[in-house]
Amino acid sequence: MDGTKRADIKSGMSVAIVLKQDQESGRLTDGVVRDILTKSPSHPHGIKVRLMSREVGRVKKIY
């Protein structure tokens, strides 16, 4: 799963996100979903989430 559909993501899941400052490099940050911030059912660049570590970014990979 690539993280573009909101229904695929639940609080407590392990994911890899790209942070705003890492969008150019594409560097991924692993973590556990705390909140889902995107309200629409899908987003072409990935659903925006907040991790337990309070980092915010778009989901690129779901583990």
C-alpha positions as CSV (number, residue, x, y, z in Angstrom):
1,M,0.0,0.0,0.0
2,D,1.3,3.4,-0.9
3,G,-0.5,5.7,1.5
4,T,-2.7,7.6,-0.9
5,K,-6.0,6.3,0.5
6,R,-7.2,7.5,3.9
7,A,-9.2,4.2,4.5
8,D,-5.9,2.2,4.4
9,I,-4.4,4.2,7.4
10,K,-5.3,3.8,11.0
11,S,-4.0,5.2,14.2
12,G,-1.3,3.0,15.6
13,M,0.0,1.7,12.3
14,S,3.7,1.7,11.4
15,V,4.4,3.9,8.4
16,A,7.2,5.7,6.5
17,I,6.5,9.4,5.9
18,V,8.3,12.1,4.0
19,L,8.7,15.3,6.0
20,K,8.2,18.7,4.4
21,Q,11.9,19.5,4.6
22,D,12.8,16.1,3.1
23,Q,10.5,16.3,0.0
24,E,13.4,17.2,-2.3
25,S,15.7,14.4,-1.2
26,G,12.8,11.9,-0.7
27,R,14.3,10.8,2.7
28,L,11.7,8.7,4.6
29,T,11.1,8.8,8.4
30,D,9.6,5.7,10.1
31,G,7.1,6.0,12.9
32,V,3.7,5.1,14.3
33,V,0.6,7.1,13.3
34,R,-0.9,9.2,16.0
35,D,-3.4,11.4,14.0
36,I,-4.6,11.5,10.4
37,L,-4.6,15.1,9.3
38,T,-6.0,14.8,5.7
39,K,-9.8,15.0,5.6
40,S,-10.3,13.9,2.0
41,P,-10.6,10.1,1.2
42,S,-7.5,10.2,-0.9
43,H,-4.5,12.4,-1.9
44,P,-2.1,11.9,-4.8
45,H,1.0,12.8,-2.7
46,G,0.0,10.7,0.3
47,I,-2.2,11.2,3.3
48,K,-0.8,13.7,5.8
49,V,-0.4,12.2,9.3
50,R,1.2,13.1,12.7
51,L,3.4,10.5,14.2
52,M,3.7,9.6,17.9
53,S,7.0,11.6,17.7
54,R,4.9,14.7,16.7
55,E,6.5,14.8,13.3
56,V,4.1,15.6,10.4
57,G,4.4,14.4,6.9
58,R,2.8,12.4,4.0
59,V,2.6,8.6,4.1
60,K,4.8,7.0,1.4
61,K,4.8,3.4,2.7
62,I,2.6,1.3,5.1
63,Y,4.3,-1.6,6.9
